[in-house]
Amino acid sequence: MTLETLLPDDIELLARQVIEANMAEGRKVAVAESCTGGLVSAALTEIPGSSAVFERGYVTYSNEAKMEELSVPLDIIETFGAVSIACAWAMAKGALAKSGADVAVAISGVAGPTGGTSLKPVGTVVFARVVKGEEGEPEGELKKFEPTSRADIRRQATVCALEMLKP
């Protein structure tokens, strides 16, 4: 059996749009992923010519990886938790600084089926985007996806992250 495409058509189409739009702008992108486990990076690299745009991806699933690979401060994780806009923003900042890309997006969340709390139930996913040279407030978003399945939460998070990578 031969696979023609690895990912669902909607994700591949969105990834193609991200690559083409960033290529037109001359921008390099980086991704810092936790709950998506590399799905955003996989979607981007599925597109021929993505090497002109995709600089690198970090899969920092554990708190230790977030601190070691992306320089997320321990106090952010201890104070706000790994599933917080503060942590996602620190992840995106770290990915941008370490990669030399022009834009970085970070994703962290609770994909389930376990691990949720009353404050952060299964389906809670946070996103952040940092653009080189832009100062100001952190750009972040918290979404609460319907906890239908682990795969669906990760798919929805991948779509949101790809949307954030559009110029």
C-alpha positions as CSV (number, residue, x, y, z in Angstrom):
1,M,0.0,0.0,0.0
2,T,1.3,3.4,-0.9
3,L,0.4,6.6,0.9
4,E,0.0,9.7,-1.2
5,T,-0.6,12.0,1.7
6,L,0.2,11.4,5.3
7,L,-2.3,13.9,6.8
8,P,-6.0,14.7,6.3
9,D,-6.7,16.9,3.3
10,D,-7.9,20.0,5.3
11,I,-4.6,20.0,7.3
12,E,-2.5,19.5,4.2
13,L,-4.3,22.4,2.4
14,L,-3.8,24.7,5.4
15,A,-0.1,23.7,5.7
16,R,0.3,24.5,2.0
17,Q,-1.3,27.9,2.5
18,V,1.1,28.6,5.5
19,I,4.1,27.6,3.5
20,E,3.1,29.6,0.4
21,A,2.1,32.7,2.3
22,N,5.3,32.7,4.4
23,M,7.4,32.0,1.3
24,A,5.9,35.1,-0.4
25,E,6.8,37.2,2.7
26,G,10.3,35.7,2.9
27,R,9.6,34.5,6.4
28,K,11.1,31.5,8.3
29,V,8.9,29.8,10.9
30,A,9.5,27.7,14.0
31,V,7.1,25.7,16.1
32,A,7.3,24.7,19.8
33,E,4.9,21.8,20.4
34,S,3.7,19.9,23.4
35,C,0.3,18.3,23.2
36,T,0.5,18.1,19.4
37,G,3.7,16.1,19.6
38,G,5.1,17.2,16.3
39,L,1.9,17.2,14.2
40,V,2.3,20.9,13.2
41,S,5.9,20.2,12.1
42,A,4.8,17.1,10.2
43,A,2.1,19.0,8.4
44,L,4.5,21.8,7.3
45,T,7.1,19.4,6.2
46,E,4.6,17.4,4.1
47,I,4.6,20.3,1.7
48,P,7.2,20.2,-1.1
49,G,9.5,23.2,-0.8
50,S,8.8,23.7,2.9
51,S,12.5,23.8,3.6
52,A,12.4,27.4,2.3
53,V,10.1,28.4,5.1
54,F,10.2,25.8,8.0
55,E,13.3,26.5,10.1
56,R,12.7,23.9,12.9
57,G,10.3,22.4,15.3
58,Y,10.7,21.6,19.0
59,V,8.6,18.8,20.6
60,T,8.9,19.7,24.3
61,Y,6.4,17.3,25.9
62,S,7.9,17.4,29.4
63,N,8.4,20.4,31.6
64,E,12.1,19.6,31.7
65,A,12.2,19.7,27.9
66,K,10.4,23.1,27.9
67,M,13.1,24.4,30.3
68,E,16.1,22.8,28.7
69,E,15.3,23.3,25.0
70,L,13.3,26.5,25.0
71,S,14.5,28.2,28.2
72,V,11.0,28.4,29.8
73,P,11.6,29.6,33.3
74,L,10.8,27.2,36.1
75,D,8.8,29.9,37.9
76,I,6.4,30.2,35.0
77,I,5.7,26.5,35.1
78,E,5.4,26.4,38.9
79,T,3.2,29.5,39.0
80,F,0.9,29.1,35.9
81,G,1.5,25.5,34.8
82,A,2.6,24.1,31.5
83,V,-0.9,24.6,30.1
84,S,-1.0,28.4,30.4
85,I,-0.6,31.3,28.0
86,A,2.4,32.4,30.0
87,C,4.1,29.1,29.4
88,A,3.1,29.0,25.7
89,W,4.4,32.5,25.2
90,A,7.7,31.6,26.9
91,M,7.9,28.5,24.6
92,A,7.3,30.6,21.5
93,K,9.9,33.2,22.7
94,G,12.4,30.5,23.3
95,A,11.8,28.9,19.9
96,L,12.1,32.2,18.1
97,A,15.4,33.1,20.0
98,K,17.0,29.7,19.5
99,S,16.0,29.2,15.9
100,G,16.5,32.6,14.3
101,A,13.2,32.3,12.6
102,D,10.9,35.2,11.9
103,V,7.8,33.8,13.6
104,A,7.2,31.1,16.2
105,V,4.1,29.5,17.4
106,A,3.8,27.3,20.6
107,I,1.1,24.9,21.6
108,S,0.5,23.3,25.0
109,G,-2.6,21.5,26.3
110,V,-4.5,18.6,27.8
111,A,-5.4,16.2,25.1
112,G,-6.8,13.6,27.5
113,P,-8.5,11.3,28.1
114,T,-6.9,11.9,31.5
115,G,-4.8,14.7,33.0
116,G,-7.5,17.4,33.1
117,T,-8.5,19.3,36.2
118,S,-11.4,21.5,37.1
119,L,-9.5,24.6,36.1
120,K,-7.9,23.0,33.0
121,P,-10.2,20.2,31.8
122,V,-9.4,17.8,29.0
123,G,-9.6,19.8,25.7
124,T,-7.9,23.0,27.2
125,V,-5.2,24.1,24.7
126,V,-3.1,27.3,24.8
127,F,-1.4,28.9,21.9
128,A,1.1,31.8,21.6
129,R,2.8,33.5,18.7
130,V,5.9,35.7,18.7
131,V,7.1,37.6,15.7
132,K,10.6,38.9,15.4
133,G,10.9,42.6,16.0
134,E,7.4,43.1,17.3
135,E,7.2,44.4,20.8
136,G,4.2,44.6,23.1
137,E,1.8,42.3,24.8
138,P,2.1,38.6,24.3
139,E,-0.1,37.2,21.6
140,G,-1.8,34.2,23.1
141,E,-5.1,32.3,23.1
142,L,-6.8,29.7,25.3
143,K,-9.2,27.3,23.6
144,K,-11.5,24.7,25.2
145,F,-12.1,22.0,22.6
146,E,-15.0,19.6,23.1
147,P,-13.3,16.5,24.5
148,T,-14.5,14.1,21.9
149,S,-11.2,12.2,21.6
150,R,-7.5,12.7,22.1
151,A,-7.0,12.5,18.3
152,D,-9.6,15.2,17.6
153,I,-8.3,17.6,20.2
154,R,-4.8,17.2,18.7
155,R,-6.1,17.7,15.2
156,Q,-8.0,20.9,16.2
157,A,-4.9,22.2,18.0
158,T,-2.9,21.6,14.9
159,V,-5.3,23.5,12.7
160,C,-5.3,26.5,15.2
161,A,-1.5,26.5,15.3
162,L,-1.3,26.4,11.5
163,E,-3.7,29.4,11.3
164,M,-1.5,31.4,13.6
165,L,1.5,30.8,11.3
166,K,-0.2,32.7,8.5
167,P,1.2,36.2,7.9
